[in-house]
Amino acid sequence: MLFGLRHNLPDETVAEVFGCSQATITRYDEILQTILRWVTRPEVDQRLEQTRR
């Protein structure tokens, strides 16, 4: 699923590559995007603070 996010591919394409349904890819994308936002939040905040200076 990170493959699709990294290459900015539509869910239908990623589903075809991995041999599963588009709904499965969409479901995992929602979960992974939430986790990625949580993990990268400190870096995003730091860069925002640098930009404001």
C-alpha positions as CSV (number, residue, x, y, z in Angstrom):
1,M,0.0,0.0,0.0
2,L,2.9,2.3,0.6
3,F,3.8,1.6,-3.0
4,G,0.7,3.4,-4.2
5,L,1.3,6.3,-1.9
6,R,4.9,6.7,-2.9
7,H,4.1,6.6,-6.7
8,N,0.8,8.5,-6.4
9,L,-1.1,5.7,-8.1
10,P,-4.9,5.3,-8.1
11,D,-6.3,2.6,-5.8
12,E,-7.5,0.6,-8.8
13,T,-4.0,0.4,-10.3
14,V,-2.5,-0.7,-7.0
15,A,-5.2,-3.3,-6.6
16,E,-4.4,-4.7,-10.0
17,V,-0.7,-4.9,-9.3
18,F,-1.2,-6.7,-6.0
19,G,-4.1,-8.9,-7.1
20,C,-6.8,-7.7,-4.6
21,S,-9.9,-5.5,-4.6
22,Q,-9.9,-1.8,-4.8
23,A,-11.9,-1.7,-1.6
24,T,-9.1,-3.5,0.3
25,I,-6.5,-1.0,-1.0
26,T,-8.7,2.0,0.0
27,R,-9.3,0.5,3.5
28,Y,-5.5,0.0,4.1
29,D,-4.7,3.5,2.6
30,E,-7.0,5.1,5.2
31,I,-5.3,3.2,8.0
32,L,-1.8,3.9,6.7
33,Q,-2.4,7.6,6.1
34,T,-3.5,8.0,9.7
35,I,-0.4,6.2,11.0
36,L,1.9,8.1,8.7
37,R,0.5,11.5,9.8
38,W,1.0,10.5,13.4
39,V,4.6,9.3,12.8
40,T,5.6,12.3,10.7
41,R,3.8,14.9,12.8
42,P,6.9,16.0,14.8
43,E,8.9,16.6,11.6
44,V,6.0,18.5,10.0
45,D,5.7,20.7,13.1
46,Q,9.4,21.4,13.1
47,R,9.5,22.4,9.4
48,L,6.5,24.6,9.9
49,E,8.2,26.4,12.8
50,Q,11.3,26.9,10.7
51,T,9.2,28.4,7.9
52,R,7.6,30.8,10.3
53,R,11.0,32.1,11.5
